[in-house]
Amino acid sequence: QVQLVESGGGLVQAGGSLRLSCAASVPYFSTTAMAWFRQAPGKEREFVAAISWGGGSTYYVDSVKGRFIVSRDNAKNTVYLQMNRLKPEDTAVYYCNVETPKHWNQVTESDYTYWGQGTQVTVSS
């Protein structure tokens, strides 16, 4: 059974930084790729970043490349998202989740039956 608890969100000015955490209770976490998603008001949930089970490979949506860094600590069953140079358009509720058989650029919200509560990130201009 999967349980995901996201934290670290908050209100920040444009150009600022935040670090999100995802505490994951996931069977075989250390061999499971993980990802971050976000959902802005009135929009569909979208993929943001992913990291391989060992942390050696990462994948980002174009809009966050060069600004966000995904990492993980398998000893702590935790995935992180370091968000730098934040923009107002990054405002959203951020969620983490596990890998699916699809490539990350094909994953959508409907591929999952479970989501954590998410953590709100608000970037003011």
Backbone torsions as a table, in degrees:
resi	resn	phi	psi	omega
1	GLN	NA	137.1	-177.1
2	VAL	-97.3	133.4	170.0
3	GLN	-133.1	133.0	-176.3
4	LEU	-130.9	131.0	179.4
5	VAL	-128.5	111.3	-179.9
6	GLU	-93.9	146.6	178.6
7	SER	-154.9	170.2	174.9
8	GLY	104.0	-4.1	179.5
9	GLY	-71.4	175.2	179.7
10	GLY	167.8	-169.0	178.6
11	LEU	-102.6	128.6	-178.4
12	VAL	-142.2	151.4	176.9
13	GLN	-78.5	154.7	175.9
14	ALA	-54.4	137.1	-177.1
15	GLY	93.4	-12.4	-179.0
16	GLY	-82.5	-173.9	-176.7
17	SER	-133.1	153.4	172.4
18	LEU	-144.7	152.8	174.5
19	ARG	-122.8	117.0	178.6
20	LEU	-93.4	149.9	176.1
21	SER	-125.6	149.1	176.3
22	CYS	-131.8	108.6	175.5
23	ALA	-86.9	117.8	-171.6
24	ALA	-113.8	125.8	168.8
25	SER	-102.3	93.0	-172.4
26	VAL	-133.2	128.0	175.4
27	PRO	-56.9	132.3	178.1
28	TYR	59.5	42.4	-177.5
29	PHE	-53.9	-42.9	-174.0
30	SER	-68.5	-8.2	176.4
31	THR	-120.3	21.6	-177.5
32	THR	-121.0	125.7	172.9
33	ALA	-68.5	148.7	-177.2
34	MET	-130.1	160.1	-177.6
35	ALA	-146.2	160.4	171.9
36	TRP	-111.3	142.9	175.7
37	PHE	-129.9	166.5	174.5
38	ARG	-147.5	154.4	178.4
39	GLN	-135.3	113.5	176.5
40	ALA	-85.5	158.1	-180.0
41	PRO	-55.1	129.3	177.4
42	GLY	75.6	6.1	-178.4
43	LYS	-121.7	162.7	176.3
44	GLU	-74.6	155.4	175.6
45	ARG	-68.5	135.6	-176.6
46	GLU	-128.1	152.2	175.7
47	PHE	-69.6	142.6	179.3
48	VAL	-119.1	-53.2	-174.4
49	ALA	-158.3	152.6	178.8
50	ALA	-139.7	157.6	178.8
51	ILE	-140.0	139.6	-179.8
52	SER	-69.6	169.3	-174.1
53	TRP	-61.1	-34.2	-179.4
54	GLY	-93.6	-6.6	179.4
55	GLY	87.0	-0.3	-175.9
56	GLY	-79.1	-18.3	-179.6
57	SER	-126.2	137.8	177.3
58	THR	-131.3	159.9	-177.6
59	TYR	-148.0	134.3	-175.4
60	TYR	-130.9	150.0	169.0
61	VAL	-71.8	148.1	-172.9
62	ASP	-55.9	-35.4	-173.7
63	SER	-67.7	-14.8	-179.2
64	VAL	-116.7	-3.9	180.0
65	LYS	-57.6	134.6	-179.9
66	GLY	84.6	-9.7	179.8
67	ARG	-117.3	-35.7	-177.7
68	PHE	-106.1	146.9	175.7
69	ILE	-132.6	123.8	177.5
70	VAL	-99.0	139.2	178.7
71	SER	-147.3	172.9	-179.4
72	ARG	-150.9	156.2	174.6
73	ASP	-128.2	100.1	-175.1
74	ASN	-67.2	-25.1	177.8
75	ALA	-68.7	-25.2	-179.3
76	LYS	-107.0	2.9	-176.9
77	ASN	50.7	45.9	-174.6
78	THR	-133.3	139.7	174.7
79	VAL	-116.1	143.1	-177.6
80	TYR	-120.6	155.8	171.3
81	LEU	-135.3	106.0	175.6
82	GLN	-86.0	119.3	-176.5
83	MET	-113.7	116.2	-178.8
84	ASN	-115.7	161.1	178.2
85	ARG	47.5	50.7	-176.3
86	LEU	-64.1	147.4	-179.7
87	LYS	-121.4	156.6	177.8
88	PRO	-55.5	-32.1	-179.9
89	GLU	-72.3	-6.0	173.4
90	ASP	-82.8	-7.0	179.4
91	THR	-60.1	124.3	-175.8
92	ALA	-178.6	170.4	166.3
93	VAL	-91.4	129.3	-176.1
94	TYR	-104.7	137.0	-178.4
95	TYR	-130.3	153.9	170.0
96	CYS	-113.9	161.4	175.6
97	ASN	-163.3	174.4	-174.7
98	VAL	-91.7	171.7	179.1
99	GLU	-69.0	158.9	171.3
100	THR	-125.2	173.6	177.7
101	PRO	-67.9	-12.3	-178.0
102	LYS	-84.4	157.8	170.0
103	HIS	-68.0	149.9	-175.6
104	TRP	-57.9	-32.0	-178.7
105	ASN	-75.8	0.1	177.4
106	GLN	-114.7	-5.1	-176.0
107	VAL	-75.8	137.0	176.0
108	THR	-129.4	170.5	-179.2
109	GLU	-56.0	-35.0	-175.3
110	SER	-71.2	-9.6	177.6
111	ASP	-76.8	-7.3	-177.1
112	TYR	-120.6	146.7	174.4
113	THR	-106.9	-9.4	-178.8
114	TYR	-131.7	136.0	172.4
115	TRP	-135.5	146.9	171.8
116	GLY	-73.0	-171.8	-177.9
117	GLN	-80.0	-15.7	-179.4
118	GLY	76.8	170.9	176.9
119	THR	-135.9	132.2	-174.4
120	GLN	-81.4	130.2	173.0
121	VAL	-117.9	124.2	178.9
122	THR	-124.6	123.1	-178.8
123	VAL	-113.0	118.5	-179.4
124	SER	-92.9	148.5	-178.0
125	SER	-90.3	NA	NA
